């Protein structure tokens, strides 16, 4: 495509110098074709073109009732079966079809490996008039993003703890099945005031059991938690989140580890346990950061052994013993 842009930028005289007079007519034909290709490419790239809505506004026999979600490559419609059961149709946009096809196939393959009430189930796949997509069951609720910016919801402490605990449960299920979501954000988290659902597996991938890439989901979790905490913030817009949010030391440490400011968590179980300690239900903190009984499960950086690790705000103990810390033991 750079070839197209290069030749379309040439002047008429520069074009004529490309070939002999004998090939001038053929050369002009080629350049005109390239210009048309370039114009079509630019139009498709920058215009907001959706998949074609057919005359009866259906896709694979399903009526397209409402656009409920749209990304760069794909679009989701609300629909219903003949029996009245709500479903979601996800398909690629026409101008990204060849790029999105591989992603859609991977997304369907990953969702087909899951069986969790908070994760959409794939009903079937289809190809209709060159448009490829799949049908999945409808998950009720509103995205956390819309809750804050459209409904002006201010999440209270107990709601934040409940939502985040349920999100962690879903992520633990995914990691247990060797699935990395890679896009856990407010727009991909539904909430119906009681339960949550995780949607949009377009960036998800399968990993090895001992892969160290699971930590990328933890980074998204840190931003999601800050989003919930900031929904109720009305103070000075200047300053860092540590200064603005009224957090305890253990809560600051927990979020810093999610954001990779401090040594990151190694396993989702470690995240769940530390969250329960840092954000207890009813806001009753049993542990004191300055007391010696503040522990959580950790892995020694030297030998990899799992042990109860003491954490302090000033110094994070990273080794299970002095021998490991001093480097006297071989790496397991």
N, C-alpha and C positions, 0 to 999 in steps of 0.2 A: 504493500500500500504506500510505502515511502516512495517507491518508483513512480506511482501514479501522481503523487503530490509534486514530485520533482519535475516531471515533464509538463505537468499542467501549469507550472509557474514560468515556463519559458515563453519568450516573446515569439512572434511569428518569424522574425528573421533568424532567431536562434534555432527554431524548429527546422527551417529550410536548410540550415547548415548541417543538420544531422546526417542527411543522406544526399545522394546525387539527385540531379533533376529528373533522372529516369524513375526514381522511387518517390518523387514529390507527391504524386496523387495518392499513392498507397500510404505515405507517411502522414498526410493530412487526415486520411481516414482513420489511421491508428490513433492519432492525437485526439481527434474528435471523440472516438470511442473511450479513450482514457479519461477525457474530461467528463463525459457522461458517467463513467464509473465513479470518478472522484466525487461528483455532485451527489450521486446516489448514496455513496458511503457517508458523506458529511450529513446528508439529510437523515439517514437512518441512525447515525450516531448521536446527533444532537436534538432531534425531534422526539417528543414524548409519544412514541408510537406504541399502542397497546396491541394485543392480539385482536384479530378481526372479530367483531360481534356479528354473528350471522343474522339473517333476516328474522328468524324466530327467536334470536337471543338465547341459544342453547349451545352447549358444548358436550359432545358425547351423550346427548339425550338429556342432560341436566340443565334446567333453566338457570341462567346467570342472574341472580336476584340482586346482588349487591357486591360492590368492590370492598372487601374488608381488610385488605393488606397489599402493599406493593413495594417491591424492592427494585434494584437496578436491573436485575435479570428476570425476575418472575413476578407473577401477580396472583392473588388469591381471591376467589369469589365465594360468597355464601350461596348455597343452593339447598334443595330438598329432594328427597327421593319421591317416587310415586306414592309411597306409604306415609309421606310427611315427615320422615326422619331428616333432621338437619345434617348437612355435610359441607365440606369445604373442597373446592376445586383449586388445585395449584398447578399452574402451567407456565411455560416460558413465554416471555415476550417475543414477538416475531423476529425482531432485529437481533436478538441475542440467542436465537434458537440453537445454533450449532455449538455455542459456548456453554449454554445452560444444560444441554442434553446430558452431558456427562455428569454434571452436578445433580440433576434430577434423578438419574439412575442410581447414583451413589446414595442419595438421600432416601430413596425408596428402599434400597437394600438394607440400610441401617435401621430405618423405622420398622422394617419387617422382622428384625431380630429382637425388638422390644415388646414387652407386654406389661405396661404400667398404666394405671388410671390417669396419671398426669401427663402422659405422652400420647399424641395422636396415633390412631391405628390406620394403616393403609387398607382401604377397601378394594380398590383395583386401579390399574393403570390404563391409559388410553392414548391413541393417536387419532386426531380428528382434523381433517383438512390440513395436514402438515403440522399441526400443533400437538406437542407431546406434553402430557401431564399425568396427574394421579388424583384419585378421590380419597379423602380421609374423613374420619368422623369429626364432628364439630365439638370444640371445647368451649363451654360457656365462660364468660368473664370478660373483663376489660384489662388491657395491658396496664402495667404499673405506670408506664409513661403517660398514657391518657388519663389515668386516675389523678395524676399530679397536675398535668398541664391543661386538661379539659374539664375535669370534675373538681379541680382544686382541692384534692384530698390531702390532708395532713396526717400522715401515719403516726399513731401513738406508739409508745415503747412496746407494749405487749403485742401489738399488731406486727411490728417490725420483727420481733423475736419469732412469732408464729410463722410469718411468711418465709423468713430466712431459713428457719429450721426445716420447713417443708421443701424449700428449694434444695437445701443440702441433701435431703433424703432422696430426691430425684437424681441429683448429680452422683450420689453414692451408688445408686442403681446403675446409672450409665457407666461409671468407671468399673463397677463390678463386671459389667458385660463388655469391657474393653472399648468403650465408646467415649470419644472426646467431643464435646459439643462445640466449643470454640466461639460461641456467640451468645453467651448468657448475658442479656441486657434487659432493661425495663420494657423495651418494645417487644421482646420475645418471652415475656413472663405474664401470663394471665392470672387474674385474681377475681373471684366472685364473692368476696367477703368471708368465705369459709375455706375454700380450697384453691390451690394454684395449679397451673399447667405450664409446661415448657414447650414452646413451639419453635418452628423454623430450624430444621436440621440441615440447612443448605451448606454450612461450613463444617459440619461434623465429619469425623473420620474414625476409622478403626485403628487401635494401637495394640502394641504388645503389652502383656501383663505387667512387666517391670519397666515400662517406658517412663522416662522422666518428663514427658510432655504433658502429663495430666495437670501439671501445675499451671498451665495456661488457663484452664477453667477457673482456678483459684484467683487469678488476676481479674477476671471478669466478675467474680463474686465480690471482690473487694470494692469495685466500682458500683455494683448493684447495692451493696450495703450502705455505702456513702450516699447514694441516690435516695434511699429510703430515709436515712437520718436527716438529710438536708430538706426533705419535704416539709418538715416542721420548724425550719430555721427562719427566723425573721430579724436577725441581728445585723451587725456591720458586715457589708459585703467584702471588706478588705481583710486580708489575713489568710492563713492556711486553715485546713479543716481541723487541725489539732487545736488551733486557737479559737475557732468559731464554735465547734461542737463541744458540748459539755460531756466529755467522756472520761471514764476512769483510766488509770494506767494500763490495766489489763486489756481494756477495749482498744486503746491506742496501739498496744503491742500486737494484738490480734489483727487489726486492720493493716498495720505496717507489714506484717508477714504475708498477708494476702496480696499486698501491692508490691512485694519483693523489696521493700525498703530494709527490712530485717530478713534473715535467712528464711526462705519460703517453706511452707509445709510440704511434707513428702507424700502424704496420703490423705484421702478425703476423711478417713476416720479421725485423724489428728485434727482436722479442721472442725469437725462436728464436736469433739470433746472440748476443744479450746473455746469454741463459741458458747457452749453451755456454761463454761466457767466465766467467760468475760461478759456474757449477756444472759444472766439467769432470769427465769420467769419471775414476774411480779417485781422485777428490779431489786431483788434481795441478794446482795453480794455476800456470799459465804466466805470467800477467800480474800485475803489482803495481800497486795502485791509485795509488801515488805515482810510478810511472815514466811517462814521456811516451809510451810505446808502448801505452797502454791506450785503444783506440778502439772505437767501434761505429758502425753506420750510423744517421744521424740526418737530420732535415729542418730546414732553417733556418727560424726563426720569421718572418723577414722576407720572403725571396724563395721559400721552399719548396723550395730546391735540396737534393738528397740529397748528403750528403758524409760522410766519416769524422770522427766527432765525438769529441773527447777529453773524458773524464769524470773528474772528481775529486770526492772526497767533500765538499769544501768549496764548490766552485763548478762548476756544470754549464754548460758552454759551449753556448749555444743558437743561436748565429749562425755562418754559414759564413765570415764575413770581418768585418773591422773596419768596412768600409763599411756592411754590413747592420746591424751592431750600433749604429752611430752614426746610422742612419736616412738615409744619403745616397743609397740606391738606392730606386727606386720599387717598390711591391709588384707582383709578377708577376701 
